[in-house]
């Protein structure tokens, strides 16, 4: 390809998708280079009963185990973290399970509060408008009122928590642990209808009322944990960047090689 472009984006993951989407309405010629291909939602492991087995094969987090044609070998033996990556349109958003928690205000001040690592050069308040815009774009569902965060209102009603989530929530209540239903991202075409969402919200609030006061750390921060099922979200119940940014962007001016 010898055509000249104005913007070259390397990789079509969450960041690449956000940049492409933000520039899609301009007159610039945009090219994204992606090593992988489109992944069909019907191919996600969560569509079948063998989803656990496939998390150790063609949808494994580690590309050495995944061994797809588009993968390359990595060595993370000396790394303190195991990075989730995926070569394909959408990048690692193909792998995520639709949970959408924000960073907490305290996460930006770990050096000040906990004496580890470094504080961020920006704070939660600076990023909050962008968190909100991202929530709106990806259709985040959630329950407002989590005391671990400053006041925020998820754009979509909460989805049902499920039996396993309720069991975990009640167990945390007995232990006196603070918990809150995790924000989740669902495609607009399959979102829970208003009646079901209302019923879900009522059920969640009923369980939340059983909570004891949340314990705090020596720094005064609450210990928080989401209550949810560990099974990955089905294809119809998550919203990777392929749905929220790449398809809208590619329908205008974005090009892909």
C-alpha positions as CSV (number, residue, x, y, z in Angstrom):
1,X,0.0,0.0,0.0
2,X,1.5,3.3,-1.1
3,X,-1.3,5.8,-0.4
4,X,-0.3,8.6,1.9
5,X,-2.1,8.9,5.2
6,X,-2.3,11.7,7.9
7,X,-2.5,9.4,10.9
8,X,-1.0,6.0,11.5
9,X,-2.2,4.0,14.4
10,X,-0.3,0.9,15.5
11,X,-2.6,-1.6,17.1
12,X,-6.3,-1.7,17.3
13,X,-6.8,-2.2,21.1
14,X,-8.6,0.0,23.5
15,X,-6.2,3.0,23.0
16,X,-6.0,2.6,19.2
17,X,-9.7,2.4,19.0
18,X,-10.2,5.5,21.1
19,X,-7.8,7.5,19.0
20,X,-9.4,6.3,15.7
21,X,-12.9,7.1,17.0
22,X,-11.9,10.6,18.1
23,X,-10.5,11.4,14.7
24,X,-13.1,9.6,12.6
25,X,-15.2,12.7,11.8
26,X,-12.2,14.7,10.6
27,X,-11.1,14.8,7.0
28,X,-7.8,13.2,7.8
29,X,-6.8,9.9,6.2
30,X,-6.3,7.4,9.0
31,X,-4.7,4.0,8.8
32,X,-4.5,1.4,11.5
33,X,-2.0,-1.5,11.4
34,X,-3.2,-4.6,13.2
35,X,-1.5,-7.9,13.3
36,X,-4.7,-9.9,13.9
37,X,-8.1,-10.0,12.3
38,X,-11.7,-9.4,13.3
39,X,-13.0,-11.9,15.8
40,X,-16.5,-13.1,15.4
41,X,-18.6,-12.6,18.6
42,X,-20.0,-16.1,18.0
43,X,-16.5,-17.5,18.4
44,X,-16.1,-16.3,22.0
45,X,-15.6,-19.2,24.5
46,X,-18.4,-18.0,26.6
47,X,-20.9,-19.2,23.9
48,X,-20.2,-22.8,24.8
49,X,-20.0,-25.1,27.8
50,X,-16.2,-25.6,27.1
51,X,-15.4,-22.0,27.9
52,X,-13.1,-23.0,30.8
53,X,-11.1,-25.4,28.6
54,X,-10.7,-22.8,25.9
55,X,-9.2,-20.3,28.4
56,X,-6.2,-22.7,28.3
57,X,-6.1,-23.1,24.5
58,X,-7.1,-20.8,21.7
59,X,-8.3,-18.0,24.1
60,X,-5.6,-18.4,26.7
61,X,-4.1,-15.1,28.2
62,X,-0.6,-16.2,27.3
63,X,0.1,-16.2,23.5
64,X,2.7,-19.0,24.0
65,X,-0.2,-21.3,25.0
66,X,-2.7,-19.7,22.7
67,X,-0.5,-20.3,19.7
68,X,-2.7,-18.6,17.1
69,X,-1.3,-17.9,13.7
70,X,-1.2,-14.1,14.6
71,X,0.6,-14.6,17.9
72,X,4.2,-14.2,18.7
73,X,6.2,-15.7,21.6
74,X,6.8,-13.8,24.8
75,X,8.9,-14.3,28.0
76,X,7.3,-12.8,31.1
77,X,9.2,-15.0,33.6
78,X,10.8,-12.0,35.3
79,X,7.7,-9.8,35.1
80,X,5.7,-9.1,38.3
81,X,2.5,-9.1,36.2
82,X,1.1,-11.2,33.5
83,X,-0.2,-8.9,30.8
84,X,-3.4,-9.9,29.0
85,X,-2.9,-9.3,25.3
86,X,-4.6,-10.4,22.1
87,X,-3.7,-9.9,18.5
88,X,-6.9,-8.9,16.7
89,X,-9.2,-6.0,16.1
90,X,-10.1,-4.9,19.6
91,X,-6.8,-6.1,21.2
92,X,-7.1,-7.2,24.8
93,X,-10.7,-6.0,25.0
94,X,-11.5,-9.3,23.2
95,X,-10.4,-11.0,26.4
96,X,-12.0,-8.9,29.1
97,X,-15.2,-10.1,30.9
98,X,-17.3,-6.9,30.7
99,X,-16.3,-5.6,34.2
100,X,-15.7,-1.9,34.1
101,X,-14.5,-0.6,37.4
102,X,-12.8,2.8,37.5
103,X,-9.6,3.5,39.3
104,X,-10.3,4.9,42.7
105,X,-9.1,8.4,43.8
106,X,-6.7,6.7,46.2
107,X,-5.1,4.7,43.3
108,X,-3.6,7.9,42.1
109,X,-1.8,8.6,45.4
110,X,-0.2,5.3,46.4
111,X,3.1,6.9,47.3
112,X,1.4,9.4,49.6
113,X,-1.0,7.0,51.2
114,X,0.9,3.7,51.2
115,X,4.5,4.6,50.6
116,X,4.9,2.5,47.5
117,X,5.6,3.2,43.8
118,X,4.8,6.8,42.8
119,X,1.8,9.1,42.8
120,X,0.3,9.8,39.4
121,X,0.9,13.3,38.0
122,X,-2.9,13.7,37.6
123,X,-5.8,12.9,39.9
124,X,-9.2,11.2,39.7
125,X,-11.0,14.5,39.3
126,X,-9.0,15.4,36.1
127,X,-9.9,12.1,34.5
128,X,-13.5,11.9,35.7
129,X,-15.0,13.6,32.6
130,X,-13.2,11.1,30.4
131,X,-14.3,8.2,32.6
132,X,-17.9,9.4,32.2
133,X,-17.6,9.8,28.4
134,X,-16.1,6.3,28.1
135,X,-18.9,4.9,30.3
136,X,-21.4,6.6,28.0
137,X,-19.8,5.3,24.8
138,X,-19.5,1.7,26.0
139,X,-22.9,1.5,27.7
140,X,-21.8,0.9,31.2
141,X,-24.4,-0.5,33.6
142,X,-24.1,-0.1,37.3
143,X,-25.6,0.9,40.6
144,X,-24.9,4.4,41.9
145,X,-23.9,5.1,45.5
146,X,-20.7,3.1,46.0
147,X,-18.9,4.9,48.9
148,X,-15.5,3.9,47.5
149,X,-15.9,6.6,44.8
150,X,-17.0,10.2,44.6
151,X,-20.7,10.4,43.4
152,X,-21.2,9.1,39.9
153,X,-24.1,7.9,37.9
154,X,-23.7,5.0,35.5
155,X,-25.4,5.7,32.2
156,X,-27.4,2.4,32.2
157,X,-29.4,0.6,34.9
158,X,-27.7,-2.3,36.7
159,X,-28.0,-5.8,35.2
160,X,-29.0,-8.8,37.4
161,X,-26.3,-9.8,39.8
162,X,-27.0,-13.6,39.6
163,X,-27.2,-16.3,42.3
164,X,-23.5,-16.7,42.8
165,X,-23.0,-12.9,43.2
166,X,-25.8,-12.8,45.8
167,X,-24.2,-15.7,47.7
168,X,-20.8,-13.9,47.7
169,X,-22.5,-10.6,48.7
170,X,-24.2,-12.1,51.7
171,X,-21.0,-13.8,52.8
172,X,-19.2,-10.5,52.7
173,X,-22.0,-8.9,54.7
174,X,-21.5,-11.6,57.4
175,X,-17.7,-10.8,57.5
176,X,-18.3,-7.1,57.6
177,X,-16.5,-6.5,54.3
178,X,-17.6,-3.7,52.0
179,X,-18.6,-4.8,48.5
180,X,-20.4,-3.3,45.6
181,X,-21.7,-4.7,42.3
182,X,-19.1,-4.2,39.6
183,X,-19.9,-1.8,36.8
184,X,-20.3,-3.8,33.6
185,X,-20.3,-2.9,29.9
186,X,-23.0,-4.3,27.6
187,X,-23.9,-3.7,23.9
188,X,-26.8,-1.3,23.5
189,X,-28.6,-3.8,21.3
190,X,-28.9,-6.4,24.1
191,X,-29.2,-4.2,27.2
192,X,-31.6,-5.3,30.0
193,X,-35.0,-3.7,29.6
194,X,-36.2,-1.1,32.1
195,X,-38.5,-3.4,34.0
196,X,-35.8,-6.1,34.6
197,X,-33.2,-3.4,35.4
198,X,-35.6,-1.9,38.0
199,X,-36.1,-5.3,39.6
200,X,-32.4,-6.0,39.6
201,X,-31.7,-2.6,41.3
202,X,-34.3,-3.3,44.0
203,X,-32.7,-6.7,44.7
204,X,-29.2,-5.3,44.9
205,X,-30.3,-2.5,47.3
206,X,-32.0,-5.1,49.5
207,X,-28.7,-7.0,49.8
208,X,-26.7,-3.8,50.3
209,X,-28.9,-2.9,53.3
210,X,-27.6,-5.9,55.1
211,X,-24.0,-4.5,55.1
212,X,-22.2,-3.6,58.2
213,X,-20.2,-0.3,58.3
214,X,-17.2,-0.7,55.9
215,X,-13.9,-1.4,57.7
216,X,-11.1,1.1,56.9
217,X,-7.3,0.8,56.6
218,X,-4.8,2.8,58.7
219,X,-4.9,5.4,55.9
220,X,-8.7,5.7,56.3
221,X,-9.5,4.0,53.0
222,X,-12.2,1.4,52.7
223,X,-11.4,-2.1,51.6
224,X,-13.6,-2.7,48.6
225,X,-14.3,-5.7,46.4
226,X,-16.8,-6.3,43.6
227,X,-19.4,-9.1,44.0
228,X,-19.8,-11.0,40.8
229,X,-19.7,-14.4,39.1
230,X,-16.3,-15.6,37.9
231,X,-17.7,-16.9,34.6
232,X,-16.9,-14.7,31.6
233,X,-19.6,-12.6,30.2
234,X,-21.3,-14.1,27.1
235,X,-20.7,-12.5,23.7
236,X,-24.0,-10.7,23.9
237,X,-23.2,-9.2,27.3
238,X,-20.0,-7.4,26.7
239,X,-18.9,-4.4,24.7
240,X,-15.3,-4.6,23.4
241,X,-13.8,-1.8,21.4
242,X,-14.8,-3.6,18.2
243,X,-18.4,-2.8,19.0
244,X,-18.0,0.6,20.6
245,X,-15.3,2.3,18.6
246,X,-13.9,0.4,15.6
247,X,-17.2,-0.3,13.8
248,X,-18.5,3.3,14.3
249,X,-15.1,4.7,13.3
250,X,-14.6,2.4,10.3
251,X,-18.0,3.4,9.0
252,X,-16.8,6.9,8.4
253,X,-13.2,7.7,7.5
254,X,-11.0,5.2,9.3
255,X,-9.2,2.6,7.2
256,X,-7.6,-0.7,8.1
257,X,-4.8,-2.5,6.3
